[in-house]
Amino acid sequence: MQRRFTLISPKKKYLIDSNTYFRLGDNLCPLFPKIITLGKESFCACILGGTFQEYLYQPRLQSKFDWVFTTRHVADRKQGKLRIQKHEASSIKGKKEFVYEGSKDMGLGCSPFDVECLVTAMEKKLALVTDDLDLVRLAKEYDCPVLSSIQLLGLLYESSQISKQDIVDTIDIWIWLEDVPSQWQKDYASVFGEKYPPTMKGDSD
């Protein structure tokens, strides 16, 4: 499997946005204790505390992802909640409006919270995991490392944190929910070196 992406983080974390969490947070629960190993460095996921504001006001999301506030998922997110220092919060607030206005000038459809995720990742020097193409474009504009959900699955698999069957189960749920990332099949082939569904070789490794 060829690695076509990098993680950059002195804090050894990567930040996942809401759409990534909705796609991975149930089937891979607990998600946040899972460790990615790259060389001598290890990384784990984190999430912003305000991730579910949109969810609370959208019955469609609540129906589609009705597991979000079960006890085990709340406990998992508590472990993964990103802690932000006061000086960092002040810097993030100051940059957020500038980046958000810039995103509108670029004709992108990023929400204020999308921009908050990006600016937080930039401030704390984290990679951002998102499937939102507008947010990916904006992140690249600011040289923030970005991974997709499929690329994250590849890193978790390579680090022996999930099995090939876990990947298949996860993607099959996306397909069933009609909630697949854009160009996911191309992304999958690039990461895993084969078309989906994969050859299982008689086991679940």
Phi, psi and omega in degrees: 000123182273131178270124183242026184205164182226159172243136178233115183193107175294339178273354177060045175223161169227145187260125177257140179272181188294319183293326175294318180296317178300326182280332186244338192293336181271301186294332182256012179294131000282128182275320192286334175283349183291132187251130172263133179246123176236104184064237180265002183254150179235146184224147174226162183282155170217165185216149179280148181297332183268016187301331190255017176299316178296319181301321184294338184249010180235099179306328180298316179292321180297323178288319184288322182238065187284359181272351193306319185254024171289159187302316185290328180285322177297318179296321179297313180294326178301321178292328185264359183297127181285129178267130183241126179286160184302316181293329177290318180299320179295318179293318179298316180299320182291325182276334188300314182295319179299313182291323179295316177297322177296323179294323178292321177298331178277356181076025182267154182259032181290136176279164176304325180286325173305313181294322177299319177300314181296311182296323177296316177300319179295315182298320184262006177058051178249154167284147179251131178255117181205152173251003180284112187296325177294320179291324176300314180298318180294319179298318179294327177300328182253015176058036176268127179301137183229139173236153172265170176301319179296318178296322177295318176302319179298317179293320178295321178293315180297332179269009177061030178267339177220161180261169174300325178294323176300319180295314179298314180300318181295311182292323178297326176293318176304315182295317180296321179279356185055049184225052181269145176294156175298138176056031184294327180293319176295318179298316180299313181298322179294319184282315189258354176072021178202162177282159175267139002283155185280166170279122187274343177060027174078004179216185186243030182277000000 
